[in-house]
Amino acid sequence: MEDMEEAGMEEVHIQFKDDTIRENVQKKLLNLINKYKELNDEDKEKFQKQAVDTLTKTLQKVPETIPQKAISPSWLVLCQAYFPFILATSCVTFLLVMGVRGVYRCIWKQKQRYIQKKKLKQQKAEAKLQSAKKKEE
């Protein structure tokens, strides 16, 4: 059993990361682990019971100290994380749509002008043909 406890303590030591735990907390935990290793079996059991009781009491106090409004639903956290991306994507999409719409309107107007010019040329050609027929008669 002691081998397992020692192995467990070594795993805890390996799992520490400078990114997640501040150095002073890490040092305190290492000191606590070293002191725990030095204790005899009876003291280890007492320490474990005290630690469990202390953690249980602390965890019971946590909901009382944090107001319910501070705890946000998980979907809200996701919305907050993706909000800048969604906003930027929406703005770029809007600008692209407006640009494409402008180009389409410009091309459509040019096509309408071309059709009108074609109709005018046809009408002039028909008018010339009619006037030529009248002269012949």
C-alpha positions as CSV (number, residue, x, y, z in Angstrom):
1,M,0.0,0.0,0.0
2,E,2.9,2.3,0.7
3,D,4.2,1.7,-2.7
4,M,0.9,2.8,-4.3
5,E,0.8,5.9,-2.1
6,E,4.4,6.8,-3.0
7,A,3.6,6.2,-6.7
8,G,0.5,8.4,-6.4
9,M,2.6,11.2,-4.9
10,E,5.1,10.9,-7.7
11,E,2.3,11.2,-10.3
12,V,1.0,14.3,-8.6
13,H,4.5,15.7,-8.7
14,I,4.8,14.9,-12.4
15,Q,1.4,16.4,-13.2
16,F,2.3,19.9,-12.0
17,K,2.7,22.4,-14.8
18,D,4.1,25.9,-14.6
19,D,1.3,27.2,-16.8
20,T,-1.6,26.1,-14.6
21,I,-0.3,26.3,-11.0
22,R,1.6,29.3,-9.7
23,E,5.0,28.6,-8.4
24,N,4.2,29.5,-4.8
25,V,1.3,27.1,-4.7
26,Q,3.4,24.4,-6.4
27,K,6.1,24.8,-3.7
28,K,3.5,24.6,-0.9
29,L,2.1,21.4,-2.4
30,L,5.5,19.9,-2.8
31,N,6.3,20.7,0.9
32,L,3.0,19.1,1.9
33,I,3.7,16.0,-0.1
34,N,7.2,15.6,1.4
35,K,5.8,16.0,4.9
36,Y,3.2,13.4,4.1
37,K,5.8,10.9,2.9
38,E,7.6,11.3,6.3
39,L,4.5,10.5,8.4
40,N,3.9,7.1,9.8
41,D,0.8,5.1,8.8
42,E,-1.5,6.3,11.7
43,D,-0.6,10.0,11.0
44,K,-1.2,9.5,7.3
45,E,-4.7,8.2,8.0
46,K,-5.5,11.1,10.3
47,F,-4.1,13.5,7.7
48,Q,-6.2,11.9,5.0
49,K,-9.4,12.2,7.1
50,Q,-8.6,15.8,8.0
51,A,-7.9,16.7,4.3
52,V,-11.1,15.1,3.1
53,D,-13.1,16.9,5.8
54,T,-11.5,20.2,5.0
55,L,-12.1,19.8,1.3
56,T,-15.7,18.7,1.8
57,K,-16.3,21.8,4.0
58,T,-14.6,24.1,1.5
59,L,-16.6,22.6,-1.4
60,Q,-19.9,23.1,0.5
61,K,-19.0,26.7,1.1
62,V,-18.3,27.4,-2.6
63,P,-21.9,27.6,-3.8
64,E,-22.7,30.0,-0.9
65,T,-19.9,32.4,-1.7
66,I,-20.5,32.5,-5.5
67,P,-23.7,34.3,-6.5
68,Q,-25.9,32.3,-8.9
69,K,-25.6,35.1,-11.5
70,A,-21.9,34.5,-11.8
71,I,-22.4,31.0,-13.0
72,S,-23.3,31.3,-16.7
73,P,-24.7,28.5,-18.7
74,S,-22.4,26.6,-21.0
75,W,-24.0,27.8,-24.2
76,L,-23.4,31.4,-23.1
77,V,-19.7,30.7,-22.6
78,L,-19.6,29.3,-26.1
79,C,-21.4,32.3,-27.5
80,Q,-18.9,34.6,-25.8
81,A,-16.0,32.7,-27.2
82,Y,-17.3,32.6,-30.8
83,F,-18.9,36.1,-30.8
84,P,-15.9,38.0,-32.3
85,F,-15.5,35.4,-35.0
86,I,-19.2,35.4,-35.8
87,L,-19.3,39.2,-35.9
88,A,-16.2,39.4,-38.2
89,T,-17.6,36.7,-40.5
90,S,-21.0,38.5,-40.7
91,C,-19.4,41.8,-41.5
92,V,-17.2,40.3,-44.3
93,T,-20.2,38.4,-45.7
94,F,-22.4,41.6,-45.6
95,L,-19.7,43.6,-47.5
96,L,-19.3,40.8,-50.1
97,V,-23.0,40.6,-50.6
98,M,-23.2,44.4,-51.1
99,G,-20.3,44.3,-53.5
100,V,-21.8,41.5,-55.6
101,R,-25.2,43.3,-55.6
102,G,-23.6,46.5,-56.9
103,V,-21.7,44.6,-59.7
104,Y,-24.9,42.8,-60.6
105,R,-26.9,46.0,-60.8
106,C,-24.2,47.7,-62.9
107,I,-24.2,44.7,-65.4
108,W,-28.0,44.6,-65.5
109,K,-28.2,48.3,-66.3
110,Q,-25.6,47.9,-69.1
111,K,-27.6,45.1,-70.5
112,Q,-30.8,47.2,-70.4
113,R,-29.0,50.1,-72.2
114,Y,-27.7,47.6,-74.8
115,I,-31.2,46.2,-75.4
116,Q,-32.7,49.8,-75.7
117,K,-30.0,50.8,-78.2
118,K,-30.7,47.7,-80.2
119,K,-34.5,48.5,-80.2
120,L,-33.8,52.1,-81.3
121,K,-31.6,50.8,-84.2
122,Q,-34.3,48.4,-85.3
123,Q,-36.9,51.1,-85.1
124,K,-34.7,53.5,-87.2
125,A,-34.0,50.7,-89.7
126,E,-37.7,50.0,-90.0
127,A,-38.5,53.7,-90.4
128,K,-35.9,53.9,-93.2
129,L,-37.4,50.9,-94.9
130,Q,-40.9,52.4,-94.6
131,S,-39.7,55.8,-96.0
132,A,-37.9,54.0,-98.8
133,K,-41.1,52.1,-99.7
134,K,-43.1,55.3,-99.7
135,K,-40.7,56.9,-102.1
136,E,-40.9,54.0,-104.4
137,E,-44.6,54.2,-104.5
